[in-house]
Amino acid sequence: MVPVWFPYRSTLMGGFDYVYVFSSDGTLIKPTRKERSRTGRHGDDIYELSNGVYYATWFSRPNGHNRPIYVRYIRLVVDGDNATRSEISESDLPQAVAVKARAIYNRLIG
């Protein structure tokens, strides 16, 4: 198992960084553990991943509820003791992952 870290942020001013990790078949993977600041608004989500290919969708918004949400798609390849990240486009996501990522985005924009 290889630890993969992603930042977490949820401010009281509308800003956030949320990362969702999926297996190739679209199964949402929950973080193995979470490390948070004393306020609980910042920290890291840590995923312990076995060998394979995973996809992460990173949603980020600066402070302010009327700001746009930025979306990044990341392909994670875990091989042995290494995890390699590469940014990809939405069209490179497996269909099952793309559908779930779009649903999460629609929920975030309200």
C-alpha positions in Angstrom: 0.0 0.0 0.0 1.3 3.4 -1.0 0.2 6.6 0.9 -1.1 9.3 -1.4 -1.9 12.7 0.1 -4.3 15.4 -1.1 -5.0 18.7 0.6 -8.3 19.5 2.3 -9.6 23.0 2.9 -13.1 24.2 3.8 -13.2 27.8 4.9 -16.1 29.8 6.4 -15.8 32.2 3.5 -16.9 29.8 0.7 -13.5 28.5 -0.3 -12.6 24.8 -0.5 -10.4 22.1 -1.9 -12.1 18.7 -2.1 -10.5 15.7 -3.7 -12.5 12.6 -4.6 -10.5 9.4 -5.6 -12.1 6.7 -7.7 -11.0 3.3 -8.9 -11.0 2.6 -12.7 -14.5 1.2 -12.4 -15.9 4.3 -10.8 -16.0 3.2 -7.2 -15.4 6.1 -4.8 -12.5 5.4 -2.4 -12.7 7.0 1.0 -9.6 8.3 2.7 -7.8 5.9 4.9 -7.2 8.7 7.4 -7.6 12.4 7.7 -5.2 14.9 9.3 -6.8 18.2 10.2 -5.7 21.5 11.8 -7.1 22.4 15.2 -10.0 24.3 13.5 -10.7 21.3 11.2 -10.8 23.6 8.2 -7.4 22.6 6.7 -5.5 19.4 6.5 -4.8 16.4 4.4 -6.7 13.4 3.2 -4.5 10.3 3.0 -5.3 7.3 0.8 -3.5 4.0 1.2 -3.7 2.6 -2.3 -2.6 -0.8 -3.7 -1.1 -1.3 -7.1 -3.4 -0.1 -9.9 -4.8 2.9 -11.7 -6.9 5.5 -10.0 -8.5 8.8 -10.9 -8.9 11.8 -8.7 -11.1 14.8 -9.2 -10.0 17.9 -7.4 -12.5 20.7 -6.9 -11.2 24.1 -5.7 -12.8 27.4 -5.1 -11.1 30.5 -3.7 -12.9 32.3 -0.9 -16.2 33.9 -1.9 -19.4 32.0 -2.7 -19.8 33.7 -6.1 -16.3 32.5 -7.3 -16.0 29.8 -10.0 -15.1 26.2 -9.0 -11.9 25.0 -10.7 -11.7 21.3 -11.5 -8.6 19.2 -12.1 -8.5 15.6 -13.2 -5.6 13.4 -12.1 -4.6 9.9 -13.1 -2.8 8.0 -10.4 -0.7 5.0 -11.2 0.4 3.0 -8.1 3.2 0.6 -8.9 5.2 -1.0 -6.0 6.2 1.8 -3.7 5.6 4.6 -6.1 2.5 6.7 -7.0 2.7 8.7 -10.2 0.3 11.6 -10.8 -0.5 13.1 -14.2 -3.1 15.7 -15.0 -5.5 14.7 -17.6 -8.6 16.1 -19.3 -12.2 15.2 -18.5 -12.4 13.3 -21.8 -9.6 11.0 -20.6 -11.6 9.8 -17.6 -13.3 6.4 -17.7 -17.0 6.9 -18.4 -18.1 5.6 -14.9 -15.7 8.1 -13.2 -16.7 11.0 -15.5 -20.4 10.5 -14.6 -19.8 10.5 -10.9 -17.4 13.5 -11.1 -20.0 15.5 -13.0 -22.6 14.6 -10.4 -20.4 15.8 -7.6 -19.7 19.1 -9.5 -23.4 19.7 -10.0 -24.0 19.1 -6.3 -21.2 21.6 -5.4 -22.5 24.4 -7.6 -25.9 23.9 -6.0 
